[in-house]
Amino acid sequence: MKIETKLVKKEYLKLLFYWFYSKPSVISISIVGLLMFSFSLLYFIGFNIPFGNKPYFQLIFGGLIIFYIPLLVFITVNKSFSSKGKLNEKIIYDFSEQKYSVVGESFKSESLWNDYHLVKETNNWFVLFQNKILIYAIPKASLEDNLSEFRNLIRNSKVKSKLKK
């Protein structure tokens, strides 16, 4: 099965934010950062919130957590798309029952299904994890009418997967 795709920056950014903020540890840290920032901001506005000292640290640290981390994701994606990176290229995926190949304008990769760590399906994407960091993102729109065939191919490959029904 061949799939041809080209990533769109806006959609890829949404995917990375979804992926990043779906982790329980990131959600927990974000909640702590939001609470730190909110309570220290309320203190400086004039609400009577009991702090031992003025909460400069909580304000700065909480602000870094809730503003800097998303900004870093945004900057990283913009940099990846603005450089002559692989994300800008048209990519052709070729999947069989034993292996897969990925061919871009400046690269070619071929491997076995066993090399995948996980295949996860979201509302708009299939995300193929080679490890916990390296992913291939395939927009569902590029599958057209082959959605169920692709799901069956993944199920038959015996790779760990989280697919929709």
Summary of the structure (lengths in Angstrom):
residues: 165
radius of gyration: 20.8
end to end distance: 20.0
largest distance: 64.6
contacts: 428
relative contact order: 0.16
helix: 49%
strand: 22%
